[in-house]
Amino acid sequence: MSRKYVMEFERPLIELEEQLVALRRIDLSDNPDLMIEVSALASEIDRLRIETYGHLTPWERVQVARHPDRPKVQDYLAAIFSDVIELHGDRLYGDDAAIVAALATLDGRRMVVLGHRKGSNTKENIKRNFGSPHPEGFRKAMRAMRLADKFGLPIVSFMDTKGAHPGIDAEERGQAWAIAESLALLSELHVPIVTVGIGEGGSGGALAIGMGDRLIMLENSYYSVISPEACASILYKDSARAADVAEPLKMTAGDLLDLGVSDETIPEPLGGAHQDPEAVFSAVSERISSAVGSLVVIDDDELVERRYKRHRAIGVFEEGA
């Protein structure tokens, strides 16, 4: 069984699966001993699959979060929303393809959907800058946020980026200011904001559209102030040591839930969301609908106050005697 992309840690499993597929193409009716061996191999593959994906390290989860076949924001838009109308441009510079902003309907409720948009192939990724927004992308998102606030529409934001584009062109157009302005705007919106981590969540590029009232993380997504590679480059002068820092960064969905940063984790199929996208779409749709439903009944001013207290509480800790 050939696959477009194989993560290094799953290579032994994939090689066995390919052997099993090749053996099953052979007529074994006259070779009962080989049939027994094939059956034993299938059982071994089932065991190895659970062992491989059931106990992923933080670095392995980062690799799953980056899998190119993993569902993107545009897949969620198509699968769980209806009446989607995409908004384009920031009315200042241009239209950043790395950010999607749209009006959409979920379970009969109109809302604004934001997200980092990656591509499904190299050509699309180049067009969308691999999901790393420029300032005009964040300003487009802010334009949609203001529309949501004006018309009382909940906001659903999908995080999936390594981070904001770090190039000098982005800095010249006010990258840091755009991120800061977006955070300030998110803090004062009088509408519910539900954030869903569907893949990568890197630094200010993720935070700029990821601050809200609820944070829902897929099991193999991550959210961190810095990527493992960048952290390793700073600490060890060697980005190849990314696996060494992934655990202490506490960046996985499980870590974030334990720390009180996220509110819930959505389980994924063995191997990641790309193994059964439909099941993941269904679970995400249900959790978004539930979260929005619990937030829309809260008074507007109370919603803003709770959001403020929620984020002020992150990072607070007590030391023992």
N, C-alpha and C positions, 0 to 999 in steps of 0.2 A: 504494500500500500504506500504509494508515494504521497508526499505532502509538500506544499509550497515552501513551508518554513518549519524547521525543527529546532527547538531549544536544546541547548547542549545537555542539560540534565535529563531530558526525556529521550535522548538518542538510543540508549540500550533498549528501552521499551519499543520504540518505533521500529528498530531493526528486527525485533522478534515478531512484531505485528506484520511486517513485510514478508518475513519467512512463512508465517501462517497463511497469508493470502496466497503465496506461491504454491504451498503444499495443497491447499484446498482447490486449486485449479487442476490438480492431477486426479485421475480416476484411481481411487484406492480400494475399489470393491474387491479386488483380488489380493489385497495385501492387508489382512486384518492387524498384523503387528504394527504396521505403519499408521493405521487408523488410530490405534491406541496411543501411539506417540503424538499424533496430531492433537488428539483430545487432551493429552497431558500438557502439551504446549499451550493450548488455549486456556487451560486452567492456570498455568504459570503466568500467562499474560494478564489474566484477570487479577491475580494476586499482586503482580508487579505494578499494575496500573494503580491499584489502591495504595500501594506502598509509595509510589512515585509522587502522586498528586495529593495524597492524604496528609502528608507531613512536609509541606513546602517550607523552605527557609525564606526569610524576608527577601533575600536577593533573588531567589527563584520566583517569588511572587512579583517582584519588579519586572522580571522577564516576561511573565504571563501578562502583566498589565500592558506591556509593549508589543504583544504579539500582533503582527500585521493583519491577521484575520479576525481580530477581536472587533465586535460591533462598535461602530462609530456613532456620533450624535445624529448623523443623517439617517442611520438605520433605525434608531429609536424614534425619530420624527415620523418616519414612514410607517413604522410598525404599530405605534401606540397612540398616535395623534391623528386627528382628522382636520379638514379645512385649514391646512397649513398655508400661510401666506408669509413668504420670506421678505424681510426688510433689508435694504441695501444702502451702504454708504453712511458716512459720519457727518455729511453736510459741511465738512471742513477740508478734507484732503482727498479721500477716496474710499473704496470698498475693499476691506480686508477679508480675503477668502478664508483666513484662519479662524474667523469667528462667524457663527451663524446666529442670527436674531430673527425670530419669527413669531407671528400670531398663530395660535393653534388651539384645538379643542380636545379635551380629555374628559370622558364621562359627562359630556354635556356642559362642561365648564370652560369658558374661554380664558386663555392665559397667554402670557409671553414666555417663549422658550429661548434660552441662550445656550451656547455651547462652543467649546473648542472643536474645530473641524479638521480632522486629518483626512488623508486620501486612502483609497484602496489600492493604489498602484503608484509607481514612481512619478508619473506625469502629474497625477492629482496631488501628491504630496509636495511636489515642487511648487505647484500653483498655490497650495494652501500653507506653504512654508512649514510643512510637517506639524501643523497645529500650533505653531508659536506665533502669537499675534504681534502686530505692530500697533502703535498708538491709535491709529484710525480704527482698528478692530475693537479696542476697548471703548472708544468714543461712539462707535456704532452701537455697542451693547448699552452704553449709557443712554443713548437716544431711545432705545427700546424700553429701558428701565423707566424713563420719564413718562413714556406713553402708558406703561402699566400703572404707574402711580396716578396719572391723570384720570384714567378710566376705571380704576379699582380692579385691575387684573392681577391675579397671583403670578409670580415669576417662578419658573423651573429652570435651573441652570445645570448643565452637564459639564463636568470637569474632565478634561483629557488632554493635557499638555505637559511637555517637559519644562516649559517656562516661557515667559515673554521673549520675543526676539531680542538678542543682546547686541545687535549690530549698531554701528555708529549712525546709520541712517535713521534707525528707530530713536536713538538718543537725541539726534538733532530735531526730531519731530515731537519730542516731549514724552518719551516712554515712561519715565518715573512719575511725571506729573499726571499722566493719563491714569496710571494704576492708582495713585493716591486719590485722585478725584473720583474714580470709580468706587473705591472703598468708602469714601465720605458719603457718596450718594447712596450706596447700599445701606449704610447705617441709619439713614433717615427716611427711607421709603415707608409709606404707610400701607403696604400690601404684603401678604405672605411671600416669603422667599424660601424655596426648597431646593437644596443643592444635592446632586447625585454624582458621586465619584464613579466613573465608568472605566477608567484606565489610569492614566498618569495624572498626578496633581503636583506640579512642580512650582514652588516658590510663588512670587507675586503674580506671575502670569496666571496661575490657577486661582489664587486668592482674589484677584481683581473681579472675578465674576462668581466666586465661590463662597462669599460670606453671606450668611442668611440665618433663618430661624430653625431649619432642620438640615442636618447633614446625613445623607444615606450613602453608604459605601458598598460597592460590590466587593465580594470576598477577596478578590485578587487585585483590587485597585490600591493605589497608595496616594498619600498626601504629605508633602514634606517641604520644609523651608529651603531645601537644597537637594539636588540629585545625588545619588551615591557616588557617581564618578567625580562630580565637582568637589564633594566633601573629601573624598580620598586624595584628590589633587592638592587640596589645602593642607590636610593633616599629614599625608605621607609623601607628597610630591609625586604621586603615582596613581593615576586614575584606574589602573588595572586592579587596585585593591578595593574596588567598590563593594565587593561582597563582604569585606571586613567591617564596613561602616553601616551597612544596611540595617543590621540588627540594632545597634545602639541609637540609630536615628529615630527608632520607634515610628515608622512611617506607614506600616501596613494597616489595613482596615481593623484587624483585631487589636492592634496597639492603640489606635485612635479611639476605639470603643472603650477600652480599659481606662484610658486617660480622660474620658468624658468629652473628647473633642467631637466625636461623631455620635449619632443617636441610635443607629442600627446598621447591621450588616446583612446584605442579601447574599445567601449562599450561591455558589456557582457550580455547574456540572464539573465532574472530574476532568481536569485538563484545561478548564477555563471557559469563559462565556461563549467563545467561538465554537465550542463543541455542541451546544444546543441553544442557539440564540433565541428561539421562540419561547423557551421556558424562562429565559432571563428577561425578555421583553414583558412577559406576563407578570412576573414578580415585580419588576420595576414599575410597571403601570399601576399595579395594586398599591404599592407603597407610596407612590407619588400622590395618588388619589386620596389615600388615607391621611397623609401628612397635610395636604392642602385643606382637606375637609376639617381637620382639627384646628387649623390656623385661621380660617376665614371667619370663625365665630368670635374671635378675640377682638376687642376694641382696638381701633387703629393706634391710639397713643400708647395703650398697654403693650401692643405688639412691638413697637419701637423700643419701649423701656425694657421689655424682656430680652430683646435682641442685644441691647447694650449690656445688660447684666450677664447674659450668656457668654459674650466674648471677653468681658472683664474677668470672668472666672477662670478662663483658660490659662494654665501655667501657675495658678495659685497652689501652693503646697505648704505643709506643716512639717517641721522637723521634730523628731522625738527628743526626749530629754537625754 
